[in-house]
Structure formats: structure tokens, C-alpha cells
Amino acid sequence: MARVRASAGLPLVPQAVLAVAAGLAQAASLAWPGSGEPLWWLQLLSMAVLAWLVRPSPTQAIGWRRGAMTGGLFATAWLCGTFWWLFISMHTYGGLAAPLAVAAVLGLAAFLASYYAAMLGLFCRLSPSSRALGAIFFGAFWLLAELARGTLWTGFPWGAGGYAHVDGPLAALARYIGVYGVGAVAAALAMYVVQLRGADLGRWRTWVAPAAAAVLLAAATADRFCAVNLCYTPPHAQAKPLTLALLQGNIPQDEKFQPGSGVPLALQWYAGQLQEARADLVVAPETAIPLLPQQLIPGYLEGIEQRYAQGPQAALVGIPMGDETVGYTNTVLGMGAGVAPPGKPYRYDKHHLVPFGEFIPPFFKWFTAMMDIPLGDFNRGAVGQASFAWAGQRIAPNICYEDLFGEELGARFIDPAQAPTVFVNFSNIGWFGNTVAIDQHLHISRMRALEFERPMVRATNTGATAIIDHRGVVTHALERHTRGVLLGEVRGRGLDAQEGWAITPYAWWVSRWGLWPLWILGGVAVVFAAVARRRRTVEAA
């Protein structure tokens, strides 16, 4: 086995310690412990430290092994610090022994970190000494690592670096390039700034690239300001908003599926709220009704449907559906006068299932058998299912961490005339306790609002139940881990699909090509870097 050799820069141990510390800082930037706020400047600082550790130099060669080690340590620390709360779901609620739960979190983080190790190793192998090209290549290689984590093996992109920027200046770019593009730009900026150390700051050429970046960012910010506030304000903006009642049952996770405690509590509370609510749209979270329809007492579900069969109100309710013959789905039912044929309410089935929670990956049945987690294997719904048409709005449900996958939500924007005007997320983050997972998921929803310039309404079991407007701003929120109803209102966007503001540039291209444009840009950068490296090698010979 090849020995990792410190070819340049810091000694190996200090470099490893710095990489781990920077990775933990990146995790904290996504939602600062205590306040839960994202810190874009901390994300840039953590990336700057990583960039400094692997920076190209005309006089020193950073070995690819050292680059891979640094990237792997950084990413492992970052990802462990981001989704450490998986330990709670596996140990506290799943009954997995604590050492095994720790090993599972560490193993998952290390596996996902291998993408970053590979890309940073390749970067150190191919990167040029040019500051501008080095920054571009660093951003491109980082982009490829993020894309790999977000798509391979069904994808697990939770905690992508771009989410730290929902309140920062780079948020203006979300409507053009999405969260992965924002993260790549942040990485490129970090590398360029690091490379300014030792440069001749008096030469005008040194400032050409940052000046161009500043101009582009200013233009994007101005365009986004116009799009969401002034120039492209749609004619229906003054129309009557949709009033909302978002139900947060706060059913303890260790009781939620217990027939003697959580199940009767959920059935009674949600049924009562669904009957009493007076808002235009009432939303109950993921598996608010924790039983299959055939397991409910006769008339329970029919009574809720009858309540909304007439009148000006509608409801969206999370419930598992199916049986052993056809399989099971994690479903949202929509009820309202005229929204569907009698006895057949609107239905949305979750498409992007959670590994180990909603489907068991091949060769891992032994692992799930060690845990006591209900509702193991589900069928997938289709991508781009129809929206729930109500009160002139096209309301698009997504369940749990489906809002992580903007490319899948974007499939609904291929036809602007049928594109969603409002997103609604149904979640149960109770599996992860009262932790930073709630804040992280809220910021994920905010990023989707920025990318598509559509409001995102969230109804959850324990939090964060909130209303996010089309600018990514939380306008209403319910205190987490409390039982209550969040009352508010939302204005849909994009009702007049013939206007140019109907969908964002990101929605336009991601609905047609998914993430392939980003893959291609990253791939072109790799090829260009490889060709340039070969040319330098030939010239040196």
C-alpha cells in the first residue's frame, strides 16, 4: 500500500487536523448550533482553509495522495458533523446498539467522502499554477463531487455546501444555477482568494477575475431583485391569498406507531383539527394518519372526506396506502369539492424514498433486521406527478427529504402552464429528535424556494412547520416540538404562464435536462485540465 507522503506545505498531522477542523466548520455553517441560522461567511472560510491546504503553486507540488487524504478527512468530518443525528434514529428509536449506530454514521460519511477525496486528488494531480484556472478547476471538481453524492446510489445530498448561502450574497445565483452551482461558485471564490496571497496586488491583471465576478454577481442580484420584487411582478400578485392551517401534532416518535398511545392520540387530534379548521387549505404532515385506510375504524377517513366534499375548503393529509398485494406507498391525499371524482381524492405518492427507512438497499437486510423501525419497504411514485389544483393554485406536494432533489421537483416545470404555483412539504423529522436536523431541513426548503421562486409551505410532525415565500424568507413559523396549528397565508407564483417571469432559468433548464448541464460543465473542466497537464508535461520534457 502506498504511503501518504507530505510533498509540500504543512506536515501531515497538522494538515489532517486543519482539514478536520475546517470540515466541522462547514457543518456548523449550514445551521449554527443554538440559533440554527446558516452562516455563509463561515462556509466560505471553511472552503478557504481547504483550498489553502490543496492550493496549486508554481514552485511546490501538492501530491494527489495528499490531496485525496485532505479532501477525504475534510468531507468525513463535515458530513459526520452534518448528519450525526442519524444516530438518534438508529439507536434511540431503532434500538441499534450505540457502537453500531456510531459506526454506521461514520461509515456512511466516509463512503460519501470518497467522492470528495477522489476529486481533490484529481485536482492536485491536474491543477495548473494559474490563479484563475486553478480557481475554476477547483470549483468544477468540487461540483462533480457534490453531484456524485447527490445522484449516485439514489443520492444523499443532505448538507451540500450551497445551503449555507440562503441568506448570503450568492443566494442571487440560485435562480440560475441551483444549489450545486452556488456551492461550486463558493469553492472557486475561496480558491481564488487563497491564491491572492503572494500575488502582486498592484498589477491590474490580478484583479480582472474578481472584478468580473463582482460585476456578474451584482447583475444577478439586480435581476433577482427585479424578478421577485419589481420588474416582473405578476398581475395576480394582488389577488386574494390562500389562507392556510398547518397542523403539527408533535406525536412522540417512540409512540407514533404504538397502538396503545401514539396512534389513538394522532387519530383523535388530527381528525378534530381537520373538522374544525376554517382556512382555505388545511395541511396535515407525513403519516399524520399513521394507519392504512383498511386499519382505520369504519367511517374515519370517509368522515374527513365528507367534511371537505362541499364548501370552499380543501385538505391535504399524509397517510400510508396500499396492501401486501399491490405494495405500500407513502402518500398525500387531497380532498376538496370538485378536485377529483367522488370517492377518489387527489393522490400523490412519494417518489424519492429514504434508504433503510422506506426501502432496503440490496445486501442490507441484515442491517435493517437489527433495528425496530416500522414501515420498511415502499413502492415509488412517478416523477412529475400532477399538482393539486385548488382555488386557482397548482399545489405541488413533496414528502420528507424529496425537497432535497431540486432536479426532481423541477420535472413539473417542463410545461409552464401546468407548473406548480406553491410547493407543500410533508415531513416527520421526529426520527432525529430536537436537533439541528430541523434547521437544516428548513434551509433546504428555503433553497428550493429561491431556485424556483415559488413559496414552500411546510407541515411537519415536530418542526419546522413554516411558510416560506418565493424569496426564500420564512414569513410564519410554529415553535418546534409543540402541538399546534400554524395559521397564515401564501401567494402563489406563475399563474400566468405566458409571461417571461413564469419560471426561473434554473427551472427551465433543470426541467428539460436535469443535472446534466452541470455534469457536462464539470466534465469539460476535467478534460481541459488533463489536456493542459499533458501539454505542460510535454513542454517540460
C-alpha positions in Angstrom: 0.0 0.0 0.0 1.4 3.4 -1.0 2.5 5.6 1.9 1.0 9.1 2.1 3.9 11.5 1.8 3.9 15.2 2.7 5.2 16.5 -0.7 4.6 20.2 0.2 3.0 22.5 2.6 2.3 21.6 6.2 3.5 18.5 7.9 1.0 15.7 7.6 -0.6 15.7 11.1 -1.2 19.5 11.2 -2.7 19.3 7.7 -5.0 16.5 8.8 -6.1 18.4 11.9 -6.8 21.5 9.9 -8.8 19.5 7.3 -11.0 18.0 10.1 -11.5 21.4 11.8 -12.5 23.0 8.5 -14.9 20.2 7.8 -16.6 20.7 11.1 -16.8 24.4 10.5 -18.5 23.7 7.2 -21.1 21.5 9.0 -21.7 24.3 11.5 -22.2 26.8 8.7 -25.2 25.0 7.4 -27.1 25.7 10.7 -25.2 27.2 13.6 -25.8 25.2 16.8 -28.1 27.1 19.1 -29.5 29.6 16.6 -30.0 27.3 13.7 -29.0 30.1 11.3 -26.9 29.5 8.2 -23.6 31.3 8.1 -22.4 31.8 4.5 -19.2 33.5 5.6 -18.2 30.5 7.7 -18.8 28.2 4.7 -16.6 30.4 2.6 -13.9 30.4 5.4 -14.0 26.6 5.7 -13.6 26.2 2.0 -10.8 28.7 2.0 -8.9 26.6 4.6 -9.5 23.5 2.4 -8.4 25.4 -0.7 -5.2 26.6 1.1 -4.4 23.1 2.1 -4.5 21.8 -1.5 -3.7 25.1 -3.4 -1.6 24.8 -6.6 1.7 26.6 -6.6 4.4 27.3 -9.3 7.1 26.2 -7.0 5.6 23.4 -4.9 3.8 20.2 -6.0 0.9 19.0 -3.9 0.8 15.2 -4.3 -2.5 13.7 -5.4 -2.4 11.3 -2.4 -2.1 14.2 0.0 -4.9 16.0 -1.8 -7.2 12.9 -1.6 -6.4 12.4 2.1 -7.1 16.1 2.8 -10.4 16.0 0.9 -11.5 12.8 2.5 -10.8 14.0 6.0 -12.5 17.3 5.4 -15.6 15.7 3.9 -15.8 12.9 6.5 -15.7 15.5 9.3 -18.2 17.8 7.5 -20.7 15.0 6.9 -20.4 13.5 10.3 -20.9 17.0 11.8 -23.9 17.5 9.5 -26.0 14.3 9.9 -24.8 13.0 13.2 -28.4 12.9 14.2 -28.9 9.7 12.2 -27.5 8.1 15.4 -30.7 9.1 17.2 -33.0 7.4 14.6 -30.9 4.2 14.6 -30.1 4.0 18.3 -32.9 5.8 20.2 -35.8 4.8 18.0 -34.4 1.9 16.1 -32.9 0.1 19.0 -29.5 -0.4 17.3 -26.6 -0.7 19.7 -24.8 2.6 20.2 -21.4 1.4 18.9 -23.0 0.1 15.8 -25.0 3.3 15.3 -21.8 5.3 15.6 -20.1 3.0 13.1 -23.0 3.3 10.7 -22.9 7.2 10.7 -19.1 7.2 10.4 -19.2 4.6 7.6 -21.8 6.5 5.6 -19.9 9.7 6.0 -16.6 8.1 4.9 -18.3 6.4 1.9 -19.8 9.7 0.7 -16.5 11.5 1.5 -14.8 9.2 -1.0 -16.2 11.3 -3.9 -14.5 14.4 -2.5 -11.3 12.5 -1.8 -11.2 11.3 -5.5 -12.0 14.8 -6.9 -9.4 16.6 -4.8 -6.8 14.0 -5.5 -7.5 14.5 -9.2 -7.4 18.3 -8.7 -4.0 18.2 -7.1 -2.8 15.9 -10.0 -4.1 18.1 -12.8 -4.4 21.7 -11.4 -2.5 24.5 -13.1 -0.5 27.2 -11.4 -2.7 29.9 -13.0 -4.8 31.5 -10.3 -7.9 31.9 -12.4 -7.8 28.4 -13.9 -6.9 26.9 -10.6 -10.0 28.5 -9.0 -12.2 27.4 -11.9 -10.9 23.9 -11.8 -11.3 23.7 -8.0 -15.0 24.8 -8.3 -15.6 22.3 -11.1 -14.0 19.4 -9.3 -16.0 20.3 -6.2 -19.1 20.5 -8.3 -18.5 16.9 -9.6 -18.1 15.6 -6.1 -21.3 17.2 -4.9 -23.2 15.9 -8.0 -21.9 12.4 -7.3 -23.0 12.5 -3.7 -26.4 13.9 -4.8 -27.2 11.3 -7.5 -25.3 8.1 -7.2 -26.8 5.2 -5.3 -30.2 7.2 -5.2 -28.3 10.2 -3.8 -27.9 11.6 -0.4 -27.1 15.3 -0.9 -28.1 16.5 2.6 -25.9 19.3 3.8 -24.5 20.4 0.4 -22.3 23.5 0.9 -24.6 25.8 -1.1 -27.3 25.6 1.5 -25.2 27.8 3.8 -25.8 30.7 1.3 -29.6 31.0 1.5 -29.1 34.3 3.3 -25.8 35.4 1.7 -24.9 37.3 -1.5 -24.6 34.1 -3.5 -28.3 33.4 -3.0 -28.9 35.6 -6.0 -27.4 32.9 -8.2 -29.8 30.1 -7.1 -32.4 31.1 -9.7 -29.8 30.4 -12.4 -27.6 27.5 -11.3 -29.2 26.0 -8.2 -27.7 24.8 -5.0 -24.9 22.8 -6.7 -23.9 25.8 -8.8 -23.9 28.1 -5.8 -21.6 25.6 -4.0 -19.2 25.5 -6.9 -19.0 29.3 -7.2 -18.3 29.4 -3.4 -15.5 26.9 -3.9 -14.0 28.8 -6.8 -14.1 32.1 -4.9 -12.4 30.5 -1.9 -9.6 29.1 -4.0 -9.0 32.4 -5.9 -8.9 34.4 -2.7 -6.4 32.0 -1.1 -4.2 32.2 -4.2 -4.0 36.0 -3.9 -1.5 35.5 -1.1 1.9 36.3 -2.5 0.4 37.8 -5.7 1.4 41.2 -7.0 -1.7 43.1 -5.9 -0.5 46.2 -7.7 -0.9 44.6 -11.1 -4.3 45.3 -12.7 -4.4 41.7 -14.2 -4.6 40.3 -10.6 -8.0 42.0 -10.2 -9.6 41.2 -13.6 -11.1 37.9 -12.5 -12.5 39.2 -9.1 -13.8 42.3 -10.8 -15.6 40.3 -13.4 -17.1 38.0 -10.7 -18.3 41.0 -8.8 -20.0 42.5 -11.8 -21.7 39.2 -12.6 -22.9 38.8 -9.1 -24.2 42.4 -9.0 -26.1 41.8 -12.2 -27.6 38.6 -10.9 -28.6 40.3 -7.7 -30.2 43.1 -9.5 -32.0 40.7 -11.9 -33.3 38.6 -8.9 -34.4 41.8 -7.1 -36.5 42.8 -10.1 -37.8 39.2 -10.6 -39.1 38.9 -7.1 -40.0 42.5 -6.2 -40.3 45.0 -9.1 -39.9 44.4 -12.8 -41.7 41.1 -13.2 -44.4 41.4 -10.5 -47.2 39.2 -11.9 -50.7 40.7 -12.5 -52.3 38.3 -10.0 -50.0 39.4 -7.1 -52.8 41.5 -5.6 -55.3 38.6 -5.8 -56.7 37.1 -2.6 -54.0 35.0 -0.9 -54.6 31.4 0.1 -55.2 31.1 3.8 -53.5 28.1 5.5 -53.9 25.9 8.6 -50.7 23.8 9.0 -51.1 21.0 11.6 -48.2 20.0 13.9 -49.3 17.1 16.0 -46.0 16.6 17.9 -46.6 12.9 18.4 -43.6 11.5 20.2 -41.7 9.3 17.8 -41.3 6.4 20.2 -45.2 6.4 20.5 -46.2 7.4 16.9 -46.9 3.9 15.7 -47.8 2.4 19.0 -51.5 1.2 19.1 -51.9 2.0 22.8 -50.5 5.5 22.8 -49.4 7.5 19.8 -51.9 6.0 17.2 -55.1 6.9 19.1 -53.7 10.3 20.0 -52.8 11.1 16.4 -56.2 9.9 15.1 -58.1 11.9 17.6 -56.1 15.1 17.4 -55.8 15.3 13.6 -59.4 14.4 13.0 -60.5 17.1 15.4 -58.3 19.7 13.7 -59.4 18.7 10.2 -63.0 19.1 11.2 -62.6 22.4 13.0 -60.2 24.3 10.7 -61.6 27.2 8.7 -58.6 28.1 6.4 -58.8 27.7 2.6 -56.3 24.9 2.8 -55.6 22.6 5.7 -52.4 20.5 5.7 -51.6 17.5 7.9 -48.0 16.2 7.8 -46.4 13.0 6.6 -48.2 9.9 8.0 -50.3 12.2 10.2 -52.8 9.3 10.0 -50.4 6.5 11.0 -52.6 3.6 9.8 -53.5 2.2 6.5 -57.1 3.0 5.4 -58.2 -0.6 5.9 -56.9 -0.5 9.5 -59.0 2.6 10.5 -62.3 2.3 12.2 -65.1 2.3 9.6 -66.1 5.8 8.6 -63.0 7.6 9.9 -61.4 8.5 6.6 -64.8 8.8 4.9 -65.8 11.4 7.6 -62.9 13.6 6.7 -63.6 13.3 3.0 -67.2 14.2 3.6 -66.2 17.3 5.6 -64.4 18.7 2.5 -66.7 17.3 -0.2 -68.6 20.6 -0.2 -67.7 24.2 0.6 -64.7 26.4 -0.1 -62.1 24.4 1.8 -59.6 21.7 0.9 -57.3 19.4 2.9 -54.0 17.6 2.2 -53.3 14.7 4.5 -50.3 12.4 4.9 -51.2 8.7 5.2 -49.7 5.3 4.2 -51.6 3.5 1.5 -51.7 0.0 -0.1 -51.6 -3.6 1.0 -49.5 -6.7 0.7 -50.7 -7.5 -2.8 -50.1 -4.1 -4.5 -47.4 -2.9 -2.1 -47.3 0.2 0.1 -46.8 3.9 -0.6 -46.1 7.0 1.5 -49.0 9.1 0.3 -50.7 12.5 0.5 -54.4 12.6 -0.1 -56.1 15.7 -1.3 -59.8 16.4 -0.5 -62.0 19.2 -1.7 -65.2 19.9 -3.6 -64.6 19.2 -7.3 -60.9 18.3 -7.1 -61.5 14.6 -8.0 -64.3 12.2 -8.8 -66.4 11.3 -5.7 -64.8 8.6 -3.6 -61.4 9.1 -5.3 -59.5 12.0 -3.8 -56.3 13.5 -5.3 -53.3 11.3 -4.6 -49.6 12.0 -4.5 -47.2 9.0 -3.9 -43.7 9.7 -2.7 -41.1 9.1 -5.4 -37.7 9.5 -3.7 -37.6 7.0 -0.9 -35.3 7.1 2.1 -32.8 4.2 2.2 -33.3 1.9 5.2 -36.4 3.8 6.2 -38.6 3.3 3.2 -36.7 0.8 1.1 -34.0 -1.7 1.9 -30.9 -1.5 -0.4 -29.6 -4.8 -1.7 -27.4 -6.8 0.7 -28.5 -4.7 3.7 -31.5 -6.7 5.1 -29.2 -7.9 7.8 -28.7 -4.3 8.9 -32.4 -3.3 9.0 -33.2 -6.6 10.8 -31.1 -5.3 13.7 -33.5 -2.3 14.1 -37.1 -1.9 15.2 -38.3 0.6 12.6 -41.9 0.3 11.2 -42.9 0.7 7.5 -39.9 -0.7 5.8 -40.5 -1.2 2.1 -42.5 1.2 -0.1 -43.3 1.5 -3.8 -42.1 4.6 -5.6 -44.5 7.1 -7.1 -43.7 8.7 -10.5 -41.6 11.7 -11.1 -43.5 14.9 -12.0 -46.9 13.8 -10.7 -49.8 16.2 -11.2 -50.3 19.1 -8.8 -53.3 19.5 -6.6 -55.5 22.2 -8.3 -57.3 24.3 -5.8 -58.6 27.9 -5.5 -56.8 28.8 -8.7 -53.5 27.4 -7.5 -51.4 24.4 -8.6 -50.2 23.0 -5.3 -47.3 20.5 -5.6 -46.7 18.1 -2.7 -43.3 16.6 -1.8 -42.7 14.3 1.2 -39.9 14.4 3.7 -36.5 14.7 2.0 -37.8 14.9 -1.5 -37.3 18.6 -1.3 -33.5 17.8 -1.4 -33.8 16.9 -5.0 -34.5 20.1 -7.0 -34.0 18.3 -10.3 -37.0 16.1 -9.5 -39.2 18.9 -8.3 -38.1 20.7 -11.5 -39.7 18.0 -13.7 -43.0 19.6 -13.0 -41.9 22.8 -14.8 -41.5 21.4 -18.3 -44.9 22.9 -19.2 -45.1 26.4 -17.6 -48.9 26.3 -18.0 -49.0 23.4 -15.6 -46.1 24.3 -13.4 -46.7 24.5 -9.6 -47.5 27.8 -8.1 -47.0 26.6 -4.5 -44.9 23.7 -3.1 -46.0 21.9 0.1 -43.6 19.7 2.0 -44.9 17.0 4.3 -42.4 15.8 6.9 -41.8 13.9 10.1 -38.3 14.8 11.4 -39.3 13.4 14.8 -36.9 10.5 14.0 -34.0 12.8 14.7 -35.1 14.4 17.9 -35.0 18.2 18.7 -31.7 18.7 16.8 -30.2 20.8 14.1 -31.7 18.5 11.5 -34.9 20.6 11.8 -33.0 23.8 10.9 -31.1 22.1 8.1 -34.3 20.8 6.5 -35.8 24.3 6.8 -32.9 25.8 4.9 -33.2 23.1 2.2 -36.8 24.2 1.7 -35.7 27.8 1.5 -33.2 27.0 -1.2 -35.9 25.3 -3.3 -38.0 28.5 -2.9 -35.0 30.5 -4.2 -34.3 28.2 -7.1 -37.9 28.1 -8.4 -39.2 31.4 -6.9 -42.2 29.6 -5.5 -43.5 29.6 -2.0 -42.7 26.5 0.1 -45.3 25.5 2.7 -44.1 23.0 5.4 -46.3 20.9 7.6 -44.4 18.6 10.0 -44.9 16.4 13.0 -42.4 18.2 15.2 -41.0 21.1 13.2 -40.1 23.1 11.3 -43.7 23.9 10.4 -43.4 27.1 8.4 -44.4 29.2 5.5 -41.6 30.3 3.1 -42.3 32.9 0.5 -41.0 33.0 -3.1 -37.9 34.9 -1.9 -36.9 32.1 0.5 -37.9 34.2 3.5 -39.7 32.4 6.4 -42.9 34.5 7.0 -44.6 32.3 9.5 -43.3 29.6 11.8 -44.6 27.4 14.6 -42.5 26.7 17.6 -40.9 23.3 17.2 -41.8 20.3 19.4 -45.2 21.8 20.3 -48.7 20.7 19.4 -50.5 23.4 17.5 -51.8 24.9 14.3 -49.9 27.5 12.2 -52.3 30.0 10.6 -51.0 32.1 7.8 -51.4 32.8 4.1 -49.5 32.3 0.9 -49.5 33.8 -2.6 -48.8 31.5 -5.5 -46.5 32.5 -8.3 -46.5 31.8 -12.0 -50.2 31.6 -12.7 -49.9 33.5 -16.0 -47.6 31.0 -17.7 -47.3 33.1 -20.9 -45.2 35.8 -19.2 -41.4 35.5 -19.1 -41.4 35.5 -15.3 -43.4 32.3 -15.1 -40.4 30.1 -14.3 -36.8 30.8 -13.4 -33.8 30.0 -15.7 -33.0 27.1 -13.3 -36.5 25.7 -13.5 -36.3 26.0 -17.3 -33.1 24.0 -17.8 -33.4 21.5 -15.0 -36.9 20.5 -16.2 -35.5 19.6 -19.6 -32.1 18.2 -18.9 -32.0 17.5 -15.1 -28.5 18.0 -13.7 -26.7 17.0 -17.0 -25.6 20.6 -17.8 -23.7 20.7 -14.6 -22.2 17.3 -15.1 -21.1 18.4 -18.6 -19.5 21.6 -17.3 -17.6 19.7 -14.7 -16.6 17.0 -17.1 -15.3 19.6 -19.7 -13.2 21.2 -16.9 -11.7 17.8 -16.1 -10.8 17.1 -19.7 -9.4 20.6 -20.2 -7.3 20.2 -17.0 -6.0 16.8 -18.2 -5.1 18.2 -21.7 -3.3 21.2 -20.1 -1.4 18.9 -17.7 -0.2 16.7 -20.6 0.9 19.8 -22.6 2.9 21.1 -19.6 4.5 17.7 -19.2 5.5 17.5 -22.9 6.9 21.1 -22.7 8.9 20.3 -19.6 10.4 17.3 -21.3 
